[in-house]
Amino acid sequence: MVWIPAGDFMMGGDNKQASADEFPKHKVRVNGFWIDQTEVTNKQFAAFINATGYQTTAERKPNWEELKRQVPPGTPKPPDSVLVAASLVFKPAKGKVSLNDYSQWWTWQKGADWKHPQGPKSNIAGKENYPVVHISFEDALAYCKWAGKRLPTEAEWEWAARGGLKNNIYPWGNEPVNKGKPKANSWQGNFPYKNTLADKFYASAPVKSFNPNAYGLYDMAGNVWEWCADFYDYQYYSTINKPNGVDNPKGPAISRDPDEPYAVKHVVRGGSFLCNDSYCSGYRVARRMKTTEDSSMEHLGFRCAQDK
């Protein structure tokens, strides 16, 4: 782990790519804390599984009684062929598609989980140093508890990602992601059908494949999205925008997303190997995304934090 010193910063969007939920930019102070130098790896997660026998969300059959609380009343039960142990796996489109329809590049893959990232015929042999993926919020909490750690707050995550730079767009500064030498594992080319592989990686990359930020943290941009402890509220920043700043914000009391009002969501940060300026620009330090607690995907992992 790396020690991140206490400090204050302006949290929120830094350029015209910022979404409405990244504003208003507001002053935040955080106490010093420890954070993992890298995303949790397959090797680290395997040690947790071997010690505890834990079964991840993706390895369990979904419970319709739990799922239906996340969808509008009256939503019909999916067929039994869908309610199987599965997870979301990336499948490239054959050509240009609407970027508003993620079903064009995600498939619900039976048998996909942390040990089988692309489905039952895949495995993680030789990928011990890759970030563990297909991790739900519940899975991340279980690992943190076992390791004596916790998930970082959203404010801690952004403060750490900025690496001491003030009002910069990326962990490395302001040079665009596709200028100069590759700085993060992202999607180069035309998403979601043509990747030029300028960074040499189509999917996730081993941790520490790219230079760290000024705090010595790796992959705070790209590679895989990372869970934060906070609930997601699209208007949260406006509630903590105080002239004198706010100390150690922990996130809203409840989740609020007008796109899916019944779903309970948490913040994910950092972007992934699928991020591209045409789609999500997730490698920006201020970029906020949200997903349901039971979500597990091929590009979703985490790193842990710890108090002094």
Solvent accessible surface area in square Angstrom, and as a share of the most:
residue,aa,sasa,rsa
1,M,79,0.35
2,V,28,0.16
3,W,90,0.32
4,I,0,0.00
5,P,57,0.36
6,A,65,0.50
7,G,24,0.23
8,D,63,0.32
9,F,17,0.07
10,M,75,0.34
11,M,4,0.02
12,G,0,0.00
13,G,4,0.04
14,D,39,0.20
15,N,40,0.21
16,K,201,0.85
17,Q,61,0.27
18,A,17,0.13
19,S,37,0.24
20,A,93,0.72
21,D,18,0.09
22,E,0,0.00
23,F,94,0.39
24,P,44,0.28
25,K,52,0.22
26,H,1,0.00
27,K,73,0.31
28,V,0,0.00
29,R,82,0.30
30,V,5,0.03
31,N,96,0.49
32,G,17,0.16
33,F,2,0.01
34,W,93,0.33
35,I,0,0.00
36,D,14,0.07
37,Q,61,0.27
38,T,18,0.10
39,E,1,0.00
40,V,2,0.01
41,T,9,0.05
42,N,6,0.03
43,K,141,0.60
44,Q,82,0.37
45,F,0,0.00
46,A,28,0.21
47,A,48,0.38
48,F,4,0.02
49,I,28,0.14
50,N,128,0.65
51,A,68,0.53
52,T,69,0.40
53,G,62,0.60
54,Y,47,0.18
55,Q,95,0.42
56,T,0,0.00
57,T,27,0.16
58,A,4,0.03
59,E,39,0.18
60,R,79,0.29
61,K,142,0.60
62,P,32,0.20
63,N,74,0.38
64,W,36,0.13
65,E,99,0.44
66,E,95,0.43
67,L,48,0.24
68,K,89,0.38
69,R,166,0.61
70,Q,44,0.20
71,V,47,0.27
72,P,78,0.49
73,P,109,0.68
74,G,80,0.77
75,T,52,0.30
76,P,110,0.69
77,K,114,0.48
78,P,39,0.25
79,P,85,0.53
80,D,103,0.53
81,S,88,0.57
82,V,61,0.35
83,L,8,0.04
84,V,31,0.18
85,A,33,0.25
86,A,4,0.03
87,S,0,0.00
88,L,50,0.25
89,V,1,0.00
90,F,14,0.06
91,K,94,0.40
92,P,64,0.40
93,A,13,0.10
94,K,213,0.90
95,G,24,0.23
96,K,180,0.76
97,V,38,0.22
98,S,64,0.41
99,L,55,0.27
100,N,147,0.76
101,D,55,0.28
102,Y,140,0.53
103,S,76,0.49
104,Q,80,0.35
105,W,2,0.01
106,W,30,0.11
107,T,44,0.25
108,W,107,0.38
109,Q,48,0.21
110,K,131,0.56
111,G,25,0.24
112,A,0,0.00
113,D,12,0.06
114,W,10,0.03
115,K,80,0.34
116,H,56,0.25
117,P,12,0.08
118,Q,76,0.34
119,G,2,0.02
120,P,82,0.52
121,K,202,0.86
122,S,21,0.13
123,N,91,0.47
124,I,30,0.15
125,A,82,0.63
126,G,65,0.63
127,K,73,0.31
128,E,88,0.39
129,N,79,0.41
130,Y,43,0.17
131,P,3,0.02
132,V,0,0.00
133,V,8,0.05
134,H,0,0.00
135,I,0,0.00
136,S,0,0.00
137,F,17,0.07
138,E,88,0.39
139,D,0,0.00
140,A,0,0.00
141,L,79,0.39
142,A,26,0.20
143,Y,14,0.05
144,C,3,0.02
145,K,171,0.73
146,W,106,0.37
147,A,33,0.26
148,G,50,0.48
149,K,58,0.25
150,R,67,0.24
151,L,5,0.02
152,P,1,0.00
153,T,10,0.06
154,E,2,0.01
155,A,1,0.01
156,E,15,0.07
157,W,1,0.00
158,E,0,0.00
159,W,26,0.09
160,A,0,0.00
161,A,0,0.00
162,R,5,0.02
163,G,3,0.03
164,G,42,0.41
165,L,65,0.32
166,K,157,0.66
167,N,81,0.42
168,N,28,0.15
169,I,30,0.15
170,Y,10,0.04
171,P,10,0.06
172,W,69,0.24
173,G,8,0.08
174,N,79,0.40
175,E,82,0.37
176,P,63,0.40
177,V,9,0.05
178,N,91,0.47
179,K,120,0.51
180,G,65,0.63
181,K,138,0.58
182,P,63,0.39
183,K,33,0.14
184,A,4,0.03
185,N,0,0.00
186,S,3,0.02
187,W,3,0.01
188,Q,17,0.07
189,G,34,0.33
190,N,75,0.38
191,F,11,0.05
192,P,1,0.00
193,Y,74,0.28
194,K,114,0.48
195,N,20,0.10
196,T,78,0.45
197,L,80,0.40
198,A,61,0.48
199,D,6,0.03
200,K,169,0.71
201,F,51,0.21
202,Y,91,0.35
203,A,31,0.24
204,S,24,0.15
205,A,0,0.00
206,P,36,0.23
207,V,7,0.04
208,K,105,0.44
209,S,46,0.30
210,F,21,0.09
211,N,105,0.54
212,P,56,0.35
213,N,16,0.08
214,A,82,0.64
215,Y,44,0.17
216,G,21,0.20
217,L,1,0.01
218,Y,38,0.14
219,D,10,0.05
220,M,5,0.02
221,A,5,0.04
222,G,0,0.00
223,N,0,0.00
224,V,0,0.00
225,W,12,0.04
226,E,1,0.00
227,W,0,0.00
228,C,0,0.00
229,A,40,0.31
230,D,4,0.02
231,F,62,0.26
232,Y,5,0.02
233,D,8,0.04
234,Y,80,0.31
235,Q,82,0.37
236,Y,20,0.08
237,Y,2,0.01
238,S,67,0.43
239,T,76,0.44
240,I,20,0.10
241,N,72,0.37
242,K,103,0.44
243,P,135,0.85
244,N,123,0.63
245,G,10,0.10
246,V,31,0.18
247,D,83,0.43
248,N,42,0.21
249,P,11,0.07
250,K,140,0.59
251,G,18,0.17
252,P,21,0.13
253,A,94,0.73
254,I,113,0.57
255,S,22,0.14
256,R,98,0.36
257,D,6,0.03
258,P,79,0.50
259,D,108,0.56
260,E,84,0.38
261,P,96,0.60
262,Y,103,0.39
263,A,6,0.05
264,V,65,0.37
265,K,9,0.04
266,H,7,0.03
267,V,0,0.00
268,V,6,0.04
269,R,0,0.00
270,G,2,0.02
271,G,0,0.00
272,S,0,0.00
273,F,3,0.01
274,L,6,0.03
275,C,1,0.01
276,N,11,0.06
277,D,65,0.34
278,S,71,0.46
279,Y,75,0.28
280,C,7,0.04
281,S,5,0.03
282,G,0,0.00
283,Y,2,0.01
284,R,5,0.02
285,V,1,0.00
286,A,2,0.01
287,R,31,0.11
288,R,2,0.01
289,M,56,0.25
290,K,62,0.26
291,T,15,0.09
292,T,21,0.12
293,E,62,0.28
294,D,51,0.27
295,S,22,0.14
296,S,9,0.06
297,M,28,0.12
298,E,11,0.05
299,H,18,0.08
300,L,1,0.00
301,G,0,0.00
302,F,1,0.00
303,R,0,0.00
304,C,0,0.00
305,A,0,0.00
306,Q,59,0.26
307,D,91,0.47
308,K,197,0.84
